[in-house]
Amino acid sequence: MREPRVVVYSRHDCCLCDEALAEVEKARVDVPFEVRVVDVDSDPDLAARYGGEVPVIEVDGRKAFKYRVTRRELLRRLTRR
């Protein structure tokens, strides 16, 4: 089975985004997975889609969390796939 793919849609100077990224990194200690961070302000379509909800975390292409995530919640989501 391949590693899960996690995408974090965020923006600069976003304290919730910083907190979410820290939790994602904590989860990587327990379960290996690929992480990609995307700045929603780099693309007008992304800004329109996610700008009001950041951070948004997708797991394997499906929206899993918005605004807040904990290491524990993310690990639970990753292990049930």
N, CA, C and O atoms as CSV, one atom per row, in Angstrom:
chain,resi,resn,atom,element,x,y,z
A,1,MET,N,N,0.843,-1.180,0.000
A,1,MET,CA,C,0.000,0.000,0.000
A,1,MET,C,C,0.888,1.243,0.000
A,1,MET,O,O,1.880,1.306,0.726
A,2,ARG,N,N,0.532,2.205,-0.800
A,2,ARG,CA,C,1.337,3.423,-0.888
A,2,ARG,C,C,1.085,4.339,0.307
A,2,ARG,O,O,0.080,4.225,1.009
A,3,GLU,N,N,2.029,5.246,0.509
A,3,GLU,CA,C,1.888,6.215,1.595
A,3,GLU,C,C,0.698,7.125,1.324
A,3,GLU,O,O,0.423,7.453,0.170
A,4,PRO,N,N,-0.005,7.532,2.362
A,4,PRO,CA,C,-1.080,8.509,2.179
A,4,PRO,C,C,-0.511,9.837,1.691
A,4,PRO,O,O,0.655,10.152,1.924
A,5,ARG,N,N,-1.346,10.597,1.020
A,5,ARG,CA,C,-0.967,11.934,0.562
A,5,ARG,C,C,-1.825,12.951,1.291
A,5,ARG,O,O,-3.054,12.885,1.267
A,6,VAL,N,N,-1.155,13.888,1.934
A,6,VAL,CA,C,-1.843,14.933,2.682
A,6,VAL,C,C,-1.495,16.272,2.030
A,6,VAL,O,O,-0.327,16.586,1.802
A,7,VAL,N,N,-2.535,17.050,1.738
A,7,VAL,CA,C,-2.342,18.393,1.203
A,7,VAL,C,C,-2.919,19.371,2.208
A,7,VAL,O,O,-4.052,19.221,2.666
A,8,VAL,N,N,-2.123,20.372,2.544
A,8,VAL,CA,C,-2.563,21.413,3.462
A,8,VAL,C,C,-2.691,22.706,2.669
A,8,VAL,O,O,-1.698,23.256,2.194
A,9,TYR,N,N,-3.911,23.181,2.534
A,9,TYR,CA,C,-4.165,24.470,1.886
A,9,TYR,C,C,-4.098,25.529,2.965
A,9,TYR,O,O,-4.849,25.482,3.939
A,10,SER,N,N,-3.199,26.485,2.794
A,10,SER,CA,C,-2.967,27.490,3.825
A,10,SER,C,C,-2.636,28.825,3.188
A,10,SER,O,O,-2.707,28.986,1.970
A,11,ARG,N,N,-2.274,29.776,4.029
A,11,ARG,CA,C,-1.801,31.077,3.540
A,11,ARG,C,C,-0.784,31.624,4.535
A,11,ARG,O,O,-0.706,31.182,5.682
A,12,HIS,N,N,-0.014,32.588,4.069
A,12,HIS,CA,C,0.991,33.223,4.925
A,12,HIS,C,C,0.305,34.005,6.037
A,12,HIS,O,O,-0.817,34.484,5.876
A,13,ASP,N,N,0.991,34.127,7.159
A,13,ASP,CA,C,0.500,34.892,8.308
A,13,ASP,C,C,-0.852,34.409,8.807
A,13,ASP,O,O,-1.720,35.213,9.148
A,14,CYS,N,N,-1.025,33.100,8.849
A,14,CYS,CA,C,-2.268,32.490,9.326
A,14,CYS,C,C,-1.915,31.618,10.525
A,14,CYS,O,O,-1.298,30.564,10.376
A,15,CYS,N,N,-2.313,32.067,11.716
A,15,CYS,CA,C,-1.927,31.310,12.922
A,15,CYS,C,C,-2.590,29.941,12.960
A,15,CYS,O,O,-1.972,28.986,13.430
A,16,LEU,N,N,-3.823,29.809,12.482
A,16,LEU,CA,C,-4.463,28.494,12.426
A,16,LEU,C,C,-3.718,27.569,11.474
A,16,LEU,O,O,-3.591,26.372,11.734
A,17,CYS,N,N,-3.226,28.125,10.372
A,17,CYS,CA,C,-2.455,27.330,9.408
A,17,CYS,C,C,-1.160,26.832,10.049
A,17,CYS,O,O,-0.781,25.673,9.881
A,18,ASP,N,N,-0.492,27.710,10.776
A,18,ASP,CA,C,0.745,27.323,11.450
A,18,ASP,C,C,0.492,26.211,12.470
A,18,ASP,O,O,1.274,25.266,12.574
A,19,GLU,N,N,-0.605,26.332,13.220
A,19,GLU,CA,C,-0.954,25.303,14.197
A,19,GLU,C,C,-1.261,23.968,13.503
A,19,GLU,O,O,-0.819,22.911,13.954
A,20,ALA,N,N,-2.012,24.028,12.414
A,20,ALA,CA,C,-2.361,22.799,11.688
A,20,ALA,C,C,-1.110,22.129,11.130
A,20,ALA,O,O,-0.969,20.909,11.217
A,21,LEU,N,N,-0.208,22.913,10.561
A,21,LEU,CA,C,1.030,22.348,10.014
A,21,LEU,C,C,1.875,21.699,11.110
A,21,LEU,O,O,2.503,20.666,10.879
A,22,ALA,N,N,1.891,22.293,12.286
A,22,ALA,CA,C,2.638,21.702,13.404
A,22,ALA,C,C,2.034,20.350,13.787
A,22,ALA,O,O,2.771,19.403,14.064
A,23,GLU,N,N,0.705,20.252,13.806
A,23,GLU,CA,C,0.047,18.987,14.135
A,23,GLU,C,C,0.307,17.934,13.058
A,23,GLU,O,O,0.504,16.759,13.365
A,24,VAL,N,N,0.306,18.362,11.802
A,24,VAL,CA,C,0.605,17.439,10.694
A,24,VAL,C,C,2.018,16.883,10.855
A,24,VAL,O,O,2.236,15.682,10.696
A,25,GLU,N,N,2.951,17.732,11.162
A,25,GLU,CA,C,4.334,17.279,11.337
A,25,GLU,C,C,4.464,16.335,12.530
A,25,GLU,O,O,5.241,15.382,12.477
A,26,LYS,N,N,3.715,16.586,13.604
A,26,LYS,CA,C,3.736,15.674,14.751
A,26,LYS,C,C,3.226,14.291,14.352
A,26,LYS,O,O,3.761,13.277,14.800
A,27,ALA,N,N,2.204,14.250,13.519
A,27,ALA,CA,C,1.636,12.975,13.075
A,27,ALA,C,C,2.624,12.190,12.218
A,27,ALA,O,O,2.623,10.959,12.233
A,28,ARG,N,N,3.462,12.900,11.477
A,28,ARG,CA,C,4.437,12.231,10.609
A,28,ARG,C,C,5.468,11.439,11.395
A,28,ARG,O,O,6.122,10.559,10.836
A,29,VAL,N,N,5.626,11.729,12.672
A,29,VAL,CA,C,6.543,10.969,13.511
A,29,VAL,C,C,6.030,9.539,13.671
A,29,VAL,O,O,6.817,8.596,13.747
A,30,ASP,N,N,4.702,9.384,13.721
A,30,ASP,CA,C,4.085,8.076,13.957
A,30,ASP,C,C,3.744,7.312,12.681
A,30,ASP,O,O,3.841,6.085,12.648
A,31,VAL,N,N,3.354,8.013,11.655
A,31,VAL,CA,C,2.934,7.374,10.402
A,31,VAL,C,C,3.582,8.129,9.245
A,31,VAL,O,O,3.427,9.346,9.145
A,32,PRO,N,N,4.300,7.433,8.374
A,32,PRO,CA,C,4.895,8.137,7.230
A,32,PRO,C,C,3.814,8.504,6.199
A,32,PRO,O,O,2.969,7.679,5.853
A,33,PHE,N,N,3.856,9.729,5.726
A,33,PHE,CA,C,2.970,10.156,4.656
A,33,PHE,C,C,3.571,11.352,3.954
A,33,PHE,O,O,4.388,12.086,4.511
A,34,GLU,N,N,3.150,11.526,2.732
A,34,GLU,CA,C,3.616,12.635,1.903
A,34,GLU,C,C,2.803,13.874,2.256
A,34,GLU,O,O,1.583,13.798,2.398
A,35,VAL,N,N,3.475,15.018,2.397
A,35,VAL,CA,C,2.790,16.274,2.704
A,35,VAL,C,C,3.135,17.312,1.646
A,35,VAL,O,O,4.294,17.481,1.267
A,36,ARG,N,N,2.116,17.988,1.190
A,36,ARG,CA,C,2.299,19.116,0.273
A,36,ARG,C,C,1.552,20.300,0.858
A,36,ARG,O,O,0.383,20.179,1.226
A,37,VAL,N,N,2.217,21.441,0.947
A,37,VAL,CA,C,1.596,22.663,1.453
A,37,VAL,C,C,1.351,23.576,0.266
A,37,VAL,O,O,2.263,23.859,-0.512
A,38,VAL,N,N,0.106,24.037,0.131
A,38,VAL,CA,C,-0.287,24.886,-0.996
A,38,VAL,C,C,-0.796,26.212,-0.456
A,38,VAL,O,O,-1.701,26.248,0.378
A,39,ASP,N,N,-0.210,27.297,-0.936
A,39,ASP,CA,C,-0.652,28.640,-0.569
A,39,ASP,C,C,-1.867,28.995,-1.427
A,39,ASP,O,O,-1.747,29.143,-2.643
A,40,VAL,N,N,-3.022,29.131,-0.803
A,40,VAL,CA,C,-4.242,29.395,-1.577
A,40,VAL,C,C,-4.197,30.739,-2.281
A,40,VAL,O,O,-4.886,30.939,-3.281
A,41,ASP,N,N,-3.390,31.665,-1.769
A,41,ASP,CA,C,-3.311,32.983,-2.385
A,41,ASP,C,C,-2.444,33.000,-3.642
A,41,ASP,O,O,-2.316,34.037,-4.293
A,42,SER,N,N,-1.852,31.861,-3.983
A,42,SER,CA,C,-1.021,31.782,-5.189
A,42,SER,C,C,-1.856,31.556,-6.441
A,42,SER,O,O,-1.339,31.637,-7.556
A,43,ASP,N,N,-3.144,31.273,-6.266
A,43,ASP,CA,C,-4.006,30.955,-7.401
A,43,ASP,C,C,-5.416,31.468,-7.103
A,43,ASP,O,O,-5.986,31.118,-6.069
A,44,PRO,N,N,-5.989,32.290,-7.987
A,44,PRO,CA,C,-7.328,32.847,-7.732
A,44,PRO,C,C,-8.407,31.769,-7.523
A,44,PRO,O,O,-9.317,31.952,-6.716
A,45,ASP,N,N,-8.303,30.654,-8.246
A,45,ASP,CA,C,-9.284,29.585,-8.082
A,45,ASP,C,C,-9.184,28.950,-6.689
A,45,ASP,O,O,-10.198,28.664,-6.052
A,46,LEU,N,N,-7.959,28.738,-6.233
A,46,LEU,CA,C,-7.768,28.176,-4.894
A,46,LEU,C,C,-8.235,29.165,-3.820
A,46,LEU,O,O,-8.839,28.768,-2.823
A,47,ALA,N,N,-7.951,30.445,-4.029
A,47,ALA,CA,C,-8.383,31.461,-3.074
A,47,ALA,C,C,-9.902,31.503,-2.984
A,47,ALA,O,O,-10.457,31.657,-1.897
A,48,ALA,N,N,-10.571,31.367,-4.115
A,48,ALA,CA,C,-12.033,31.362,-4.121
A,48,ALA,C,C,-12.580,30.103,-3.458
A,48,ALA,O,O,-13.585,30.152,-2.750
A,49,ARG,N,N,-11.920,28.991,-3.689
A,49,ARG,CA,C,-12.408,27.709,-3.178
A,49,ARG,C,C,-12.131,27.516,-1.689
A,49,ARG,O,O,-12.998,27.048,-0.951
A,50,TYR,N,N,-10.918,27.877,-1.243
A,50,TYR,CA,C,-10.506,27.584,0.121
A,50,TYR,C,C,-10.210,28.820,0.978
A,50,TYR,O,O,-10.005,28.692,2.185
A,51,GLY,N,N,-10.185,29.984,0.390
A,51,GLY,CA,C,-9.745,31.193,1.091
A,51,GLY,C,C,-10.457,31.481,2.392
A,51,GLY,O,O,-9.845,31.987,3.332
A,52,GLY,N,N,-11.744,31.169,2.465
A,52,GLY,CA,C,-12.501,31.435,3.682
A,52,GLY,C,C,-12.469,30.310,4.688
A,52,GLY,O,O,-13.066,30.425,5.759
A,53,GLU,N,N,-11.787,29.222,4.372
A,53,GLU,CA,C,-11.795,28.044,5.236
A,53,GLU,C,C,-10.423,27.613,5.720
A,53,GLU,O,O,-10.328,26.631,6.456
A,54,VAL,N,N,-9.359,28.300,5.341
A,54,VAL,CA,C,-8.018,27.811,5.651
A,54,VAL,C,C,-7.770,27.716,7.142
A,54,VAL,O,O,-8.282,28.528,7.914
A,55,PRO,N,N,-7.002,26.747,7.543
A,55,PRO,CA,C,-6.414,25.708,6.715
A,55,PRO,C,C,-7.425,24.607,6.379
A,55,PRO,O,O,-8.322,24.292,7.161
A,56,VAL,N,N,-7.247,24.048,5.209
A,56,VAL,CA,C,-8.015,22.880,4.781
A,56,VAL,C,C,-7.011,21.755,4.578
A,56,VAL,O,O,-5.984,21.941,3.926
A,57,ILE,N,N,-7.308,20.594,5.136
A,57,ILE,CA,C,-6.420,19.446,5.004
A,57,ILE,C,C,-7.145,18.352,4.242
A,57,ILE,O,O,-8.223,17.906,4.633
A,58,GLU,N,N,-6.531,17.930,3.146
A,58,GLU,CA,C,-7.052,16.813,2.359
A,58,GLU,C,C,-6.203,15.579,2.618
A,58,GLU,O,O,-4.984,15.667,2.767
A,59,VAL,N,N,-6.859,14.437,2.670
A,59,VAL,CA,C,-6.168,13.153,2.770
A,59,VAL,C,C,-6.562,12.355,1.540
A,59,VAL,O,O,-7.736,12.050,1.328
A,60,ASP,N,N,-5.562,12.022,0.733
A,60,ASP,CA,C,-5.795,11.273,-0.508
A,60,ASP,C,C,-6.882,11.911,-1.377
A,60,ASP,O,O,-7.748,11.225,-1.920
A,61,GLY,N,N,-6.816,13.234,-1.494
A,61,GLY,CA,C,-7.714,13.955,-2.395
A,61,GLY,C,C,-9.087,14.274,-1.848
A,61,GLY,O,O,-9.916,14.839,-2.562
A,62,ARG,N,N,-9.351,13.926,-0.598
A,62,ARG,CA,C,-10.663,14.198,0.006
A,62,ARG,C,C,-10.502,15.151,1.182
A,62,ARG,O,O,-9.620,14.978,2.023
A,63,LYS,N,N,-11.371,16.165,1.228
A,63,LYS,CA,C,-11.316,17.110,2.342
A,63,LYS,C,C,-11.583,16.358,3.645
A,63,LYS,O,O,-12.607,15.694,3.802
A,64,ALA,N,N,-10.630,16.482,4.576
A,64,ALA,CA,C,-10.745,15.777,5.842
A,64,ALA,C,C,-10.954,16.727,7.018
A,64,ALA,O,O,-11.660,16.393,7.969
A,65,PHE,N,N,-10.344,17.905,6.955
A,65,PHE,CA,C,-10.425,18.869,8.058
A,65,PHE,C,C,-10.405,20.287,7.512
A,65,PHE,O,O,-9.855,20.548,6.441
A,66,LYS,N,N,-11.013,21.198,8.264
A,66,LYS,CA,C,-10.848,22.623,7.986
A,66,LYS,C,C,-10.757,23.358,9.309
A,66,LYS,O,O,-11.327,22.935,10.315
A,67,TYR,N,N,-10.037,24.454,9.292
A,67,TYR,CA,C,-9.772,25.304,10.457
A,67,TYR,C,C,-8.812,24.666,11.469
A,67,TYR,O,O,-7.760,25.237,11.757
A,68,ARG,N,N,-9.152,23.509,12.004
A,68,ARG,CA,C,-8.314,22.899,13.045
A,68,ARG,C,C,-8.183,21.397,12.822
A,68,ARG,O,O,-9.087,20.739,12.306
A,69,VAL,N,N,-7.038,20.884,13.224
A,69,VAL,CA,C,-6.783,19.440,13.205
A,69,VAL,C,C,-5.833,19.142,14.357
A,69,VAL,O,O,-4.992,19.966,14.718
A,70,THR,N,N,-5.978,17.966,14.920
A,70,THR,CA,C,-5.021,17.529,15.935
A,70,THR,C,C,-4.262,16.327,15.385
A,70,THR,O,O,-4.723,15.641,14.473
A,71,ARG,N,N,-3.122,16.098,15.946
A,71,ARG,CA,C,-2.314,14.935,15.572
A,71,ARG,C,C,-3.152,13.669,15.695
A,71,ARG,O,O,-3.142,12.823,14.801
A,72,ARG,N,N,-3.864,13.543,16.787
A,72,ARG,CA,C,-4.672,12.348,17.042
A,72,ARG,C,C,-5.761,12.154,15.976
A,72,ARG,O,O,-5.944,11.048,15.469
A,73,GLU,N,N,-6.480,13.229,15.641
A,73,GLU,CA,C,-7.538,13.130,14.623
A,73,GLU,C,C,-6.957,12.729,13.268
A,73,GLU,O,O,-7.520,11.893,12.561
A,74,LEU,N,N,-5.825,13.338,12.921
A,74,LEU,CA,C,-5.205,13.026,11.633
A,74,LEU,C,C,-4.730,11.576,11.608
A,74,LEU,O,O,-4.932,10.882,10.612
A,75,LEU,N,N,-4.109,11.113,12.675
A,75,LEU,CA,C,-3.665,9.723,12.724
A,75,LEU,C,C,-4.844,8.758,12.594
A,75,LEU,O,O,-4.746,7.739,11.910
A,76,ARG,N,N,-5.936,9.077,13.240
A,76,ARG,CA,C,-7.127,8.224,13.134
A,76,ARG,C,C,-7.607,8.164,11.689
A,76,ARG,O,O,-7.962,7.096,11.189
A,77,ARG,N,N,-7.614,9.303,11.028
A,77,ARG,CA,C,-8.058,9.350,9.623
A,77,ARG,C,C,-7.097,8.575,8.714
A,77,ARG,O,O,-7.530,7.871,7.802
A,78,LEU,N,N,-5.808,8.709,8.968
A,78,LEU,CA,C,-4.808,8.036,8.133
A,78,LEU,C,C,-4.823,6.525,8.314
A,78,LEU,O,O,-4.580,5.792,7.356
A,79,THR,N,N,-5.100,6.051,9.509
A,79,THR,CA,C,-5.046,4.605,9.755
A,79,THR,C,C,-6.321,3.884,9.355
A,79,THR,O,O,-6.332,2.655,9.284
A,80,ARG,N,N,-7.377,4.603,9.098
A,80,ARG,CA,C,-8.623,3.929,8.689
A,80,ARG,C,C,-8.828,3.899,7.186
A,80,ARG,O,O,-9.865,3.429,6.719
A,81,ARG,N,N,-7.878,4.383,6.427
A,81,ARG,CA,C,-8.012,4.410,4.965
A,81,ARG,C,C,-7.827,3.062,4.347
A,81,ARG,O,O,-7.910,2.926,3.126
